[in-house]
């Protein structure tokens, strides 16, 4: 059941409105049908009562010897009239419908005034058509199969017995008109038109309310990739405007925080390079050559760390414009540069695949990963795997791998696995941190796993 319920706010709100529309339409149809049925039966009952009143007066005013012929002439298949000297076996109806009340009140007013003679009225309800068998008042069998008016729903058989001044009883039997089917063509067309109009207005209103939330969600996702993205328009309801305003303020604070960090690192770099330069000048004056070389190497390493830290902060804050780029050609160019430098790097053939990205930043991330594989894993084998929703770039090496508990920590700035601390490999522990920052800015994911066959695999997964 939960699978049928939409997951989005737009879908759930629209579903609630549709459910309310269906319930209201069904309730409206039921009320309309009941009112229409009551109105039709009340009008039909009033017409039958008027006819009975007029015929009763006609029979009363006619000579006694003419009554039988008049009654016989008035009776037909749908309106039976009979004359009897005995009171008919007719019980007073307990029906409380509008039609029954109208008939009783009208006949009592028209036929009882001044005479004191009370007519007998019975409105019976049955599932079979009226006059399907001999009538209870006598007067012979009625027509079999009379279907009433409309043949829909329950049938109502009206029976009236009026006492005449000479002691005879004039009896009438007919059927009250039915309202007919509740689903007429005009009714269905009007309901469909109203439903379409209400549905269209509901879709427009719901989309108008939920659209700012969708744009806010898109902006939040974009913020993770681009801190300098344009602010969210503050539109919609008061609540969505407040949410958009708070989001824009948060983005501005984050941007200010990054800029302050960059300025702070630049200031620290400037302040550190001055004493490092003085130390280098003093170290050059040291007469002991071996000690002088060690001191200069240490100062150079410190200077390199300061420069790399500043470059890392600047690259993290810098925004490069996205543009369509052939990923296969970009990775192949990095591998070719490494191979031309004499490094053991190779790439499997890959078809051209275009992706919108920041090419220079992505190129630096791939270069760092390949360089890391060559330095610590002896070689780098690159491959590109294209999926329907993503592109995966894998860099496999032939090294010893990384202990499982170290896999997450190697992405931390300045962190290095102990095995990599050697004069041959060098590095200050920023390569993987820079690569992770660039890949995440692309909206992608960077993973490190130890291969079963040996070595380490770095996987760059970019969304298409």
C-alpha positions as CSV (number, residue, x, y, z in Angstrom):
1,X,0.0,0.0,0.0
2,X,2.8,2.4,0.9
3,X,4.3,1.9,-2.6
4,X,1.2,3.6,-4.1
5,X,1.6,6.7,-2.0
6,X,3.8,9.4,-3.6
7,X,7.0,10.3,-1.8
8,X,7.1,13.9,-2.8
9,X,5.3,16.7,-1.0
10,X,3.7,17.7,-4.3
11,X,2.4,14.2,-4.9
12,X,1.1,13.7,-1.4
13,X,-0.7,17.1,-1.3
14,X,-2.2,16.4,-4.7
15,X,-3.3,13.0,-3.5
16,X,-5.1,14.5,-0.5
17,X,-6.8,17.0,-2.7
18,X,-7.9,14.3,-5.1
19,X,-9.3,12.2,-2.3
20,X,-11.2,15.1,-1.0
21,X,-12.5,15.9,-4.5
22,X,-13.7,12.3,-5.0
23,X,-15.4,12.2,-1.6
24,X,-17.0,15.7,-2.2
25,X,-18.2,14.7,-5.6
26,X,-19.7,11.4,-4.3
27,X,-21.4,13.3,-1.5
28,X,-22.7,15.9,-3.9
29,X,-24.1,13.2,-6.3
30,X,-25.8,11.5,-3.4
31,X,-27.4,14.7,-2.1
32,X,-28.4,15.7,-5.6
33,X,-30.0,12.3,-6.3
34,X,-31.9,12.3,-3.0
35,X,-33.2,15.8,-3.4
36,X,-34.1,15.2,-7.0
37,X,-35.9,12.0,-6.1
38,X,-37.9,13.7,-3.3
39,X,-38.8,16.7,-5.6
40,X,-40.0,14.4,-8.4
41,X,-42.0,12.3,-6.1
42,X,-43.5,15.3,-4.3
43,X,-44.5,16.9,-7.6
44,X,-45.9,13.6,-8.9
45,X,-47.7,13.0,-5.7
46,X,-49.3,16.4,-5.8
47,X,-50.4,15.9,-9.4
48,X,-51.9,12.5,-8.5
49,X,-53.7,14.0,-5.5
50,X,-55.2,16.8,-7.7
51,X,-56.3,14.2,-10.2
52,X,-57.9,12.1,-7.5
53,X,-59.6,15.2,-6.0
54,X,-61.1,16.3,-9.4
55,X,-62.3,12.8,-10.2
56,X,-63.9,12.4,-6.8
57,X,-65.8,15.6,-7.2
58,X,-66.9,14.5,-10.7
59,X,-68.2,11.2,-9.4
60,X,-69.9,12.9,-6.4
61,X,-71.7,15.4,-8.6
62,X,-72.8,12.9,-11.3
63,X,-76.1,11.0,-11.0
64,X,-75.9,7.7,-9.1
65,X,-76.8,5.6,-12.2
66,X,-73.8,7.2,-14.1
67,X,-71.1,6.4,-11.6
68,X,-70.3,2.9,-12.8
69,X,-69.8,4.0,-16.4
70,X,-67.8,7.0,-15.3
71,X,-65.5,4.9,-13.1
72,X,-65.0,2.4,-15.8
73,X,-64.1,5.1,-18.3
74,X,-61.7,6.8,-15.9
75,X,-59.7,3.5,-15.1
76,X,-56.7,2.5,-17.2
77,X,-53.6,0.4,-16.9
78,X,-51.6,3.0,-14.9
79,X,-54.5,4.6,-13.0
80,X,-57.1,2.2,-11.6
81,X,-60.4,3.5,-10.3
82,X,-63.1,1.3,-8.6
83,X,-66.4,1.8,-6.8
84,X,-67.4,-0.4,-3.9
85,X,-70.1,-0.4,-1.3
86,X,-67.8,-1.8,1.4
87,X,-64.8,-0.1,3.0
88,X,-61.7,-1.4,1.3
89,X,-59.2,-3.4,3.3
90,X,-56.6,-0.6,3.2
91,X,-54.4,0.3,6.1
92,X,-53.3,3.9,6.7
93,X,-49.8,4.4,5.4
94,X,-46.9,4.9,7.9
95,X,-44.7,6.3,5.1
96,X,-43.1,9.5,6.1
97,X,-41.7,10.6,2.7
98,X,-42.3,14.0,1.3
99,X,-44.6,12.6,-1.4
100,X,-46.8,10.8,1.1
101,X,-47.1,13.9,3.3
102,X,-48.0,16.1,0.4
103,X,-50.7,13.7,-0.8
104,X,-52.2,13.3,2.7
105,X,-52.3,17.0,3.4
106,X,-53.8,17.9,0.1
107,X,-56.5,15.3,0.1
108,X,-57.4,16.1,3.7
109,X,-57.7,19.7,2.8
110,X,-59.7,19.2,-0.4
111,X,-62.0,16.3,0.4
112,X,-62.5,16.5,4.2
113,X,-63.4,20.2,4.6
114,X,-67.0,20.4,6.0
115,X,-67.8,16.7,5.5
116,X,-66.0,15.0,8.4
117,X,-65.2,12.1,6.1
118,X,-61.5,11.1,6.2
119,X,-60.0,9.6,3.1
120,X,-57.7,6.5,3.5
121,X,-54.2,7.0,2.0
122,X,-51.5,4.3,1.7
123,X,-48.1,4.7,0.0
124,X,-46.4,1.3,-0.1
125,X,-42.8,0.5,-1.1
126,X,-41.7,-2.7,-2.8
127,X,-39.0,-4.0,-5.0
128,X,-41.5,-5.3,-7.6
129,X,-43.5,-3.2,-10.0
130,X,-46.9,-2.0,-8.8
131,X,-50.0,-3.8,-10.0
132,X,-48.2,-7.1,-10.5
133,X,-51.1,-9.1,-9.0
134,X,-54.7,-8.6,-7.9
135,X,-55.2,-5.3,-6.1
136,X,-56.0,-5.5,-2.4
137,X,-59.0,-3.2,-2.8
138,X,-60.7,-5.5,-5.2
139,X,-61.8,-4.4,-8.6
140,X,-60.1,-7.1,-10.6
141,X,-56.4,-7.9,-11.5
142,X,-54.1,-5.1,-12.4
143,X,-51.8,-5.2,-15.4
144,X,-48.9,-7.5,-14.9
145,X,-45.4,-6.2,-15.4
146,X,-46.2,-2.5,-14.9
147,X,-42.7,-1.0,-14.3
148,X,-43.6,2.3,-12.8
149,X,-41.9,5.5,-14.1
150,X,-38.2,4.9,-14.8
151,X,-37.8,1.4,-13.4
152,X,-35.0,2.6,-11.1
153,X,-34.8,1.9,-7.3
154,X,-37.8,1.0,-5.2
155,X,-41.4,1.3,-6.5
156,X,-44.1,3.2,-4.6
157,X,-47.7,2.2,-5.0
158,X,-50.3,4.9,-4.1
159,X,-53.7,3.7,-2.9
160,X,-56.5,6.1,-1.9
161,X,-60.0,5.3,-0.7
162,X,-62.5,8.2,-0.5
163,X,-65.9,7.8,1.3
164,X,-68.8,9.2,-0.7
165,X,-71.9,10.8,0.9
166,X,-74.1,7.8,0.1
167,X,-71.8,5.3,1.9
168,X,-70.0,4.1,-1.2
169,X,-66.2,4.1,-1.4
170,X,-64.3,5.4,-4.4
171,X,-60.9,3.8,-4.6
172,X,-57.8,4.8,-6.6
173,X,-54.6,3.0,-7.3
174,X,-51.6,4.3,-9.2
175,X,-47.8,4.5,-9.0
176,X,-45.8,7.5,-7.9
177,X,-43.3,8.7,-10.5
178,X,-39.6,7.7,-10.0
179,X,-36.8,10.1,-10.3
180,X,-35.0,8.0,-12.9
181,X,-31.3,7.1,-13.1
182,X,-29.1,9.3,-11.0
183,X,-26.3,9.2,-13.6
184,X,-27.7,11.2,-16.5
185,X,-25.4,12.3,-19.4
186,X,-25.8,16.0,-18.5
187,X,-25.1,15.3,-14.8
188,X,-21.9,13.2,-15.6
189,X,-20.7,15.9,-18.1
190,X,-21.2,18.7,-15.6
191,X,-19.5,16.7,-12.8
192,X,-16.6,15.9,-15.1
193,X,-16.2,19.5,-16.1
194,X,-16.2,20.6,-12.5
195,X,-13.7,17.9,-11.5
196,X,-11.3,18.9,-14.3
197,X,-11.5,22.6,-13.3
198,X,-11.0,21.8,-9.6
199,X,-8.1,19.4,-10.5
200,X,-6.4,22.0,-12.7
201,X,-6.7,24.7,-10.1
202,X,-5.4,22.2,-7.4
203,X,-2.4,21.2,-9.5
204,X,-1.6,24.9,-10.1
205,X,-2.0,25.8,-6.4
206,X,0.0,22.8,-5.1
207,X,2.8,23.4,-7.6
208,X,2.9,27.1,-6.7
209,X,3.3,26.2,-3.0
210,X,5.8,23.4,-3.4
211,X,7.9,24.9,-6.2
212,X,10.0,27.2,-3.8
213,X,10.7,24.1,-1.7
214,X,12.0,22.2,-4.7
215,X,14.2,25.2,-5.7
216,X,15.4,25.3,-2.1
217,X,16.3,21.6,-2.2
218,X,18.2,22.1,-5.5
219,X,20.0,25.1,-4.1
220,X,21.1,23.1,-1.0
221,X,22.5,20.3,-3.3
222,X,24.2,23.0,-5.5
223,X,25.7,24.6,-2.4
224,X,27.7,21.4,-1.7
225,X,29.3,21.7,-5.1
226,X,29.6,25.5,-5.5
227,X,29.8,27.8,-2.5
228,X,29.5,30.8,-4.8
229,X,26.2,29.7,-6.3
230,X,23.6,32.5,-6.7
231,X,21.2,33.0,-3.8
232,X,17.8,31.3,-3.7
233,X,14.9,33.6,-4.8
234,X,12.8,34.5,-1.7
235,X,9.4,33.7,-3.2
236,X,6.4,31.6,-2.2
237,X,4.6,31.5,1.1
238,X,5.8,33.3,4.2
239,X,7.3,30.0,5.5
240,X,9.2,29.3,2.3
241,X,10.4,32.9,2.2
242,X,11.8,32.6,5.7
243,X,13.5,29.3,4.8
244,X,15.0,30.8,1.7
245,X,16.2,33.9,3.6
246,X,17.8,31.7,6.3
247,X,19.5,29.5,3.6
248,X,20.9,32.6,1.8
249,X,22.2,33.9,5.2
250,X,23.8,30.5,5.9
251,X,25.5,30.5,2.5
252,X,26.8,34.0,3.0
253,X,28.2,33.0,6.4
254,X,29.9,29.9,4.9
255,X,31.4,32.0,2.1
256,X,32.7,34.6,4.6
257,X,34.2,31.8,6.7
258,X,36.1,30.3,3.8
259,X,37.3,33.7,2.7
260,X,38.5,34.5,6.3
261,X,40.3,31.2,6.5
262,X,42.0,31.8,3.2
263,X,43.1,35.3,4.2
264,X,44.3,33.9,7.6
265,X,46.4,31.2,5.9
266,X,47.8,33.7,3.4
267,X,48.8,36.0,6.4
268,X,50.4,33.0,8.2
269,X,52.2,32.0,5.0
270,X,53.6,35.5,4.6
271,X,54.6,35.7,8.2
272,X,56.3,32.3,8.2
273,X,58.2,32.8,5.0
274,X,60.0,35.9,6.3
275,X,61.6,34.0,9.3
276,X,62.2,31.0,7.0
277,X,64.1,33.2,4.6
278,X,66.2,34.6,7.4
279,X,66.9,31.0,8.6
280,X,67.9,30.0,5.2
281,X,70.4,32.9,4.9
282,X,71.9,32.1,8.3
283,X,72.1,28.4,7.5
284,X,74.0,29.1,4.3
285,X,76.7,30.7,6.5
286,X,77.2,27.5,8.5
287,X,80.7,26.2,7.8
288,X,79.9,22.5,8.5
289,X,78.7,21.3,5.1
290,X,76.7,18.2,6.2
291,X,74.9,20.2,8.9
292,X,74.3,23.1,6.4
293,X,72.7,20.7,3.9
294,X,70.4,19.2,6.5
295,X,69.3,22.6,7.8
296,X,68.7,23.8,4.3
297,X,66.7,20.7,3.5
298,X,64.6,21.1,6.6
299,X,63.9,24.8,5.8
300,X,63.0,23.8,2.2
301,X,60.5,21.2,3.5
302,X,58.9,23.7,5.8
303,X,58.7,26.3,3.0
304,X,57.1,23.6,0.8
305,X,54.6,22.7,3.5
306,X,53.6,26.4,3.9
307,X,53.2,26.8,0.1
308,X,51.2,23.6,-0.3
309,X,48.9,24.6,2.6
310,X,48.3,28.0,1.1
311,X,47.7,26.5,-2.4
312,X,45.3,23.9,-0.9
313,X,43.2,26.6,0.8
314,X,43.2,28.8,-2.3
315,X,42.1,25.9,-4.5
316,X,39.4,25.0,-2.1
317,X,37.9,28.5,-2.2
318,X,38.5,29.1,-5.9
319,X,35.7,28.6,-8.3
320,X,36.3,27.3,-11.8
321,X,33.5,27.5,-14.4
322,X,32.0,24.2,-15.4
323,X,32.0,23.3,-19.1
324,X,31.4,20.2,-21.2
325,X,34.6,18.1,-21.2
326,X,35.6,14.7,-22.7
327,X,36.5,12.8,-19.6
328,X,38.3,10.0,-21.5
329,X,40.5,12.5,-23.3
330,X,41.2,14.4,-20.0
331,X,42.3,11.3,-18.1
332,X,44.3,10.0,-21.1
333,X,46.2,13.3,-21.2
334,X,47.2,13.0,-17.6
335,X,48.3,9.4,-18.1
336,X,50.3,10.4,-21.2
337,X,52.1,13.2,-19.3
338,X,53.0,10.7,-16.6
339,X,54.2,8.1,-19.1
340,X,56.3,10.8,-20.9
341,X,58.0,11.6,-17.6
342,X,59.0,7.9,-17.4
343,X,56.5,6.9,-14.8
344,X,54.8,3.4,-15.0
345,X,51.3,4.7,-15.8
346,X,48.9,3.2,-18.4
347,X,45.3,3.4,-19.4
348,X,42.8,1.0,-20.9
349,X,41.1,2.2,-24.1
350,X,37.9,4.1,-23.4
351,X,35.2,5.6,-25.6
352,X,34.6,9.3,-25.6
353,X,32.2,10.5,-22.8
354,X,31.3,14.1,-22.3
355,X,30.5,15.5,-18.8
356,X,30.0,19.0,-17.5
357,X,32.7,19.6,-15.0
358,X,35.6,21.8,-13.9
359,X,38.3,20.3,-16.1
360,X,41.4,21.9,-14.5
361,X,40.4,20.9,-11.0
362,X,39.4,17.4,-12.0
363,X,42.7,17.0,-13.9
364,X,44.6,17.9,-10.8
365,X,42.7,15.3,-8.7
366,X,43.4,12.6,-11.3
367,X,47.0,13.5,-11.4
368,X,47.3,13.4,-7.6
369,X,45.7,9.9,-7.5
370,X,47.9,8.6,-10.3
371,X,51.0,10.1,-8.7
372,X,50.1,8.6,-5.4
373,X,49.7,5.2,-7.0
374,X,53.0,5.4,-8.8
375,X,54.9,6.6,-5.6
376,X,53.4,4.2,-3.1
377,X,52.1,1.4,-5.4
378,X,54.9,1.0,-8.0
379,X,52.5,1.5,-11.0
380,X,49.2,2.9,-12.0
381,X,46.6,1.3,-14.3
382,X,43.7,3.6,-15.2
383,X,40.3,2.5,-16.5
384,X,36.9,4.3,-17.1
385,X,33.6,2.5,-16.6
386,X,30.4,4.2,-17.9
387,X,27.2,3.5,-16.1
388,X,23.7,4.9,-16.9
389,X,23.8,7.5,-14.1
390,X,27.6,7.8,-13.3
391,X,31.1,7.6,-14.6
392,X,33.7,5.7,-12.6
393,X,37.4,6.3,-13.0
394,X,39.5,3.6,-11.3
395,X,43.3,3.8,-10.6
396,X,44.8,0.4,-9.6
397,X,48.3,0.1,-8.2
398,X,50.6,-2.9,-7.4
399,X,51.6,-1.8,-3.9
400,X,51.0,-3.3,-0.5
401,X,47.7,-1.5,0.0
402,X,46.6,0.3,3.1
403,X,45.4,-1.2,6.4
404,X,41.6,-1.2,6.6
405,X,41.6,1.0,9.7
406,X,43.8,3.6,7.8
407,X,41.6,3.9,4.7
408,X,39.4,6.7,6.1
409,X,42.3,8.6,7.8
410,X,44.5,9.0,4.7
411,X,42.1,11.7,3.4
412,X,42.9,13.9,6.3
413,X,45.3,16.8,5.5
414,X,49.0,16.1,6.4
415,X,48.2,12.5,7.4
416,X,50.6,9.9,6.0
417,X,50.7,6.2,6.5
418,X,54.0,5.3,8.2
419,X,55.2,3.2,5.3
420,X,55.2,6.2,3.0
421,X,57.6,8.2,5.2
422,X,60.7,7.8,3.2
423,X,63.0,10.1,1.2
424,X,62.1,8.3,-2.0
425,X,58.4,8.9,-1.8
426,X,58.4,12.3,-0.1
427,X,55.1,14.2,0.1
428,X,53.5,16.1,2.9
429,X,50.1,14.3,3.0
430,X,47.9,16.8,1.0
431,X,47.5,14.9,-2.3
432,X,44.5,12.7,-1.3
433,X,42.9,15.6,0.7
434,X,43.1,17.8,-2.4
435,X,41.7,15.1,-4.6
436,X,38.8,14.4,-2.2
437,X,37.9,18.1,-2.0
438,X,37.9,18.4,-5.8
439,X,35.8,15.3,-6.4
440,X,33.3,16.3,-3.8
441,X,33.1,19.7,-5.3
442,X,32.1,17.9,-8.6
443,X,29.3,16.2,-6.7
444,X,31.1,12.9,-6.9
445,X,32.6,10.4,-4.5
446,X,36.2,9.2,-3.9
447,X,36.7,5.7,-2.5
448,X,39.8,3.7,-1.6
449,X,39.6,-0.1,-1.4
450,X,42.2,-2.9,-1.1
451,X,41.9,-5.3,-4.1
452,X,41.7,-9.0,-3.5
453,X,44.5,-9.6,-6.0
454,X,46.7,-7.1,-4.2
455,X,47.2,-3.4,-4.3
456,X,45.0,-0.4,-3.8
457,X,42.1,0.8,-6.0
458,X,41.1,4.5,-6.0
459,X,37.6,5.0,-7.5
460,X,36.3,8.4,-8.6
461,X,32.6,8.2,-9.2
462,X,31.1,11.2,-11.0
463,X,27.3,11.7,-11.5
464,X,26.2,12.1,-15.1
